[in-house]
Amino acid sequence: MNFPADLKYSKDHEWVKITGDTALVGITDFAQGELGDIVFVDINTVGQTVKQFDIFGSIEAVKTVSDLFLPVSGKILEVNTELNNAPESVNNDPYAKGWIVKISLSNPAELDSLMDSSAYKAMIGK
């Protein structure tokens, strides 16, 4: 299992990668493995500002649907449209091709409440 050190992680198994005042958000390698084969990603919050840990969409696997929680407050700028035709990218490459949304950070100080890769690995017992 892969847990890149340059990311921050939430207790809800989302990751965030910061670039300036924007960030990419997705689900962790652990989360995609627990969900199984992902068949659909539903994001209907583009253009909206979502608070930290609020639901910004859902992800559907063969046997379940799970809510997606935003790890930091921000405006949803963009959805990874590649997931429309290839939702399995979340399974195959969760930290690159499988990113889910791009956001504009509202409160960068919230990053301090997230885990680094070591703390996340400890939380999931890896």
N, C-alpha and C positions, 0 to 999 in steps of 0.2 A: 504494500500500500504506500502511496505517495502523499507526503504532506510538505509542500514547498515552504521553506523558511521565510520567504519574502511576503507571505500572506498573513492575514489575521483571520481568526476562526470564531464562530459563534457556537453557543451551546446547542443551537438548533441545526448544526452541521452545514451552515453556509460559510463560504469564504469570501474575503474581500481583498482586492489588489488595488492599491492606491497609486495613482499617477497624477501628481499635482492636486487639483481640486475635484478630480473625477475618480471614479472607481469602477472596476468590473466586479460583478457578484455572480457566484455560482454555488453549486453544492459540492461537498467534499467527496473524495474518492471513497471514503467509508460510507457516506450516505448513498451514493449511487449503487454501491455493492449491496447495501441493505434493501434498497428499493427493488433491485432486479432490472430487467429490461425496460428501459424508458421508452414510451411510445408517443408522448405528447407533453408539451410544455405550454401552459396557458397563462399569459400575462396580459392583463387588461388595465394596467395602471400607468401606461406611457403618458408622460406629461404631468403626472400627479406627484405631489410631494408626500412621501410616506415616512412615518416616524420609525425610529429604531425599534426593531423586533415586531413591527406590525406586518401583516400578511400583504405581499405584493403580487401574488399569483399562486399557481399550483403546478404540480408536476405529476404526471400520470405514468405509472408503470403497469405491467400486464395485470397485476393482481391488486393494485392499490392506487389511491390518489392522496398526495400529501401537499399540505400548504407550504408555501415558501415564505420565509420571514426575512425582512431586510435587516442585515447586521448593523447598519448605521443609517441615520436619517438622511434623506436626500430626495431629489427630484429624479424620477425615472426618465432618462433621456432617450434610451434606445433599448430595443430587445434584439437579441441575436437571432436574426431572421433565418440563418442557416438551420436552426433547430426545427423550422417548419417542415423541411424535407428530410432532415437527418437528426431526429431527437436522440438517436443512439450515440451521438457525439458526446452527450453528457456522461454516458457509460464509458466510452472509449478514450476520452480525453477531457476529463472534467475541469482541468485548470487552464486549458487553452481553447481548443475549438468548441468545448462544451460550456463556455461562459453563458450566463442567462441574460443579465441586464447590465447596462452602463448607467451610472447615476452621477449626479452632481452633488457633492457632499454639502449638507446643511450645517453639520456640527462635527468638525474633525476631532474634537476632544472625545467624542464617543468611542473612537478607536481604542482608547485606553481601557475600555471595559471589555474588549475582546481578548481572545487568547492567542499566544504565539503557537508555533507548531508543536513545541515540546509540551505545553500545557494541554493542547487539544489531544495529542497522542495519549497523555496520561488520563484524560477524561474518558476516552473510549477504550482504555486498557491495552494500548498497543505499545 
